[in-house]
Amino acid sequence: MADRGRIDARPVVLVGLSGSGKTGVGRRLSALRGLPFTDLDRAVEAEAGSTVDELFATVGEAGFRALESRSLRKAVEAGPSVIAAGGGCVTVADNRRLLSERCFTVWLDQSTETAAARVAADGAGGRPLLAGDPATRMAVLFAERRAFYEACADIVVSTEGRTMDEVAGDIHGRLG
């Protein structure tokens, strides 16, 4: 088990809804800290040879979550790094336990309206759970996941009205 007392001995994992900036902030934070960066969705896609959308269509959410859990464990076991977790990664009990025991977990929080607007601006590709009305789906997902984000988070950082550089700098400063 990783040394829970030393932040630099653990991966820093960013969690939060789609559109919270996990990937962009993660890339910037990894550069600030001089650590490797893993986008968990991209890691799953690389291992499976399929996109997130294709995986949801062929193996369903449960199958995708199993692949995601395996990729999370691999990324954590690789040592200190910055990991952008998928928005629903926290819905799996084993993932929450891993995040709590072996990682420094940062919840990137913002309003569901802001998250939905960011997803709409980026396009909803790769976000099959937001199909249909993204704003309504985002509110439902947040209601389902909020307690999980809270349970895992070592710190909560608002991304509301802030640039990715500002958020990454804030996290870097808090990590020391």
C-alpha positions as a printed Julia matrix, in Angstrom:
176×3 Matrix{Float64}:
   0.0    0.0     0.0
   1.23   3.51   -0.82
   2.32   5.83    1.96
  -0.93   7.69    2.66
   1.0   10.38    4.55
   3.16  11.57    1.63
   1.35  13.34   -1.17
   4.32  12.96   -3.53
   4.28   9.17   -3.07
   0.72   8.86   -4.41
  -0.96   9.47   -7.72
  -3.08  12.61   -7.85
  -6.46  11.67   -9.29
  -8.92  14.24  -10.59
 -12.59  13.28  -10.31
 -15.77  15.16  -11.22
 -18.52  15.39  -13.79
 -17.87  15.47  -17.51
 -17.0   19.03  -18.39
 -15.28  19.75  -15.07
 -11.89  20.08  -16.79
 -10.23  16.89  -15.54
  -8.21  16.3   -18.71
  -7.14  19.89  -19.31
  -6.34  20.56  -15.67
  -4.64  17.17  -15.41
  -2.28  17.91  -18.31
  -1.34  21.26  -16.81
  -0.94  19.83  -13.29
   1.28  17.0   -14.55
   3.54  19.57  -16.24
   3.73  21.68  -13.05
   4.59  18.63  -10.95
   6.85  16.93  -13.5
   4.75  13.76  -13.4
   3.3   11.54  -16.12
  -0.33  12.11  -17.08
  -3.0    9.49  -17.77
  -6.45  10.23  -19.15
  -8.35   7.15  -18.0
 -10.85   7.21  -20.88
  -7.97   7.26  -23.4
  -6.23   4.43  -21.5
  -9.41   2.31  -21.68
  -9.78   3.05  -25.39
  -6.14   2.12  -26.07
  -6.42  -1.15  -24.18
  -9.78  -2.12  -25.71
  -9.09  -0.85  -29.22
 -12.5    0.85  -29.21
 -13.88   4.28  -28.36
 -15.89   4.93  -25.22
 -19.03   5.23  -27.34
 -18.32   1.89  -29.05
 -17.63   0.2   -25.72
 -20.91   1.42  -24.23
 -22.69   0.13  -27.33
 -21.0   -3.29  -27.32
 -20.32  -4.15  -23.66
 -22.65  -1.72  -21.9
 -21.9    0.49  -18.94
 -21.03  -2.45  -16.67
 -18.49  -3.78  -19.17
 -17.01  -0.33  -19.63
 -16.73   0.18  -15.85
 -14.85  -3.14  -15.54
 -12.33  -2.0   -18.17
 -12.1    1.41  -16.5
 -11.44  -0.19  -13.1
  -8.63  -2.29  -14.55
  -7.08   0.79  -16.2
  -7.38   2.78  -12.97
  -5.6    0.07  -10.98
  -2.79  -0.1   -13.58
  -2.36   3.68  -13.54
  -2.28   3.79   -9.72
   0.19   0.9    -9.5
   2.51   2.69  -11.94
   3.39   5.15   -9.15
   3.21   8.91   -8.74
   1.37  10.55  -11.62
  -1.64  12.7   -12.43
  -4.74  10.78  -13.52
  -7.93  12.22  -15.01
 -10.6    9.7   -14.04
 -13.81   9.28  -15.99
 -16.81  11.05  -14.51
 -18.43   7.78  -13.44
 -15.3    6.06  -12.15
 -16.43   6.76   -8.58
 -19.63   4.75   -9.03
 -17.67   1.51   -8.51
 -17.05   0.68   -4.83
 -13.61  -0.88   -5.49
 -12.54   2.29   -7.34
 -13.65   4.49   -4.44
 -11.7    2.3    -2.04
  -8.58   2.49   -4.25
  -8.91   6.26   -4.56
  -9.32   6.65   -0.81
  -6.5    4.3     0.19
  -3.81   4.88   -2.42
  -4.39   8.24   -4.08
  -4.66  11.94   -3.38
  -8.06  12.64   -4.89
  -9.17  16.08   -6.06
 -12.82  16.7    -6.84
 -13.16  19.33   -9.57
 -16.56  20.81   -8.8
 -18.78  23.22  -10.71
 -22.46  23.76  -11.34
 -24.24  21.26  -13.54
 -25.17  24.17  -15.82
 -21.51  25.05  -16.35
 -20.58  21.4   -16.89
 -23.37  20.97  -19.45
 -22.34  24.16  -21.27
 -18.71  22.98  -21.42
 -19.74  19.57  -22.76
 -21.99  21.21  -25.37
 -19.11  23.47  -26.45
 -16.77  20.47  -26.77
 -19.36  18.19  -28.35
 -20.81  15.24  -26.45
 -18.76  12.58  -28.28
 -17.31  10.03  -25.87
 -19.98  10.84  -23.3
 -22.74   8.32  -23.97
 -24.45   8.9   -20.62
 -25.21  12.47  -21.7
 -27.14  11.47  -24.83
 -30.41  13.3   -25.33
 -30.65  16.39  -23.12
 -27.15  16.87  -21.64
 -28.27  19.47  -19.08
 -30.96  17.22  -17.62
 -28.71  14.15  -17.74
 -25.92  16.11  -16.04
 -28.2   17.07  -13.16
 -29.3   13.45  -12.72
 -25.73  12.14  -12.82
 -24.6   14.76  -10.31
 -27.4   13.79   -7.92
 -26.34  10.13   -8.24
 -22.59  10.79   -7.87
 -22.23  13.72   -5.48
 -21.89  11.55   -2.36
 -19.27   9.41   -4.13
 -17.2   12.46   -5.09
 -17.43  13.75   -1.52
 -16.42  10.37   -0.07
 -13.3   10.11   -2.22
 -12.1   13.7    -2.22
  -9.1   14.78   -0.2
  -9.79  18.31   -1.45
 -12.52  20.01   -3.46
 -11.55  22.66   -6.0
 -14.1   24.76   -7.81
 -13.55  25.24  -11.54
 -16.41  27.71  -11.81
 -15.3   30.83  -13.7
 -11.63  29.79  -13.64
  -9.16  28.83  -16.34
  -7.52  25.42  -16.38
  -4.19  27.06  -15.61
  -5.67  28.76  -12.54
  -7.18  25.51  -11.29
  -3.98  23.52  -11.9
  -1.95  26.22  -10.11
  -4.36  26.14   -7.18
  -4.07  22.35   -6.84
  -0.29  22.46   -7.25
  -0.07  25.05   -4.49
  -2.25  23.0    -2.15
  -0.14  19.9    -2.78
   3.01  21.76   -1.73
